[in-house]
Amino acid sequence: MSRKFKGKYVVIWPSNIDSTKSRRKGRKIPLKDAIKSPKKEELVEAARELGILVNFEEDKKYPKNWFSETGRLIVRKVQGKTETLKKIARKIAEIRTKRKKSY
């Protein structure tokens, strides 16, 4: 992400909202708000449903977990990063329950 966008966008890694990760491994929100193993499609869908401008970069790897996890989501900064993460996690949980009910 270029320096000209600094302060206008927030970088979100799947580890930031993953309940299977520890704080040390990159989780940024409390366990009660986190979700289990978010997928990139869910991240993009949740951000779009919330009306947040989205760009997903697949060729990036999270520094704390560089060997397995790929991709990051770049969203326009509307609130603080933690609040944005909580909203996206809640929306993914909502999407998952809708899909579960439709089966």
Buried (B, 14 or more C-beta within 10 A) or exposed (E): BEEEEEEEBBBBBBBBBBBEBEEEEBBBBEEEBBBEEBEBEBBBBBBEEBEBEBEBEEEBBBEEBEEEBBBBBBBBBEEEBBEBBBBBBBBBBEBBEEEEEEE
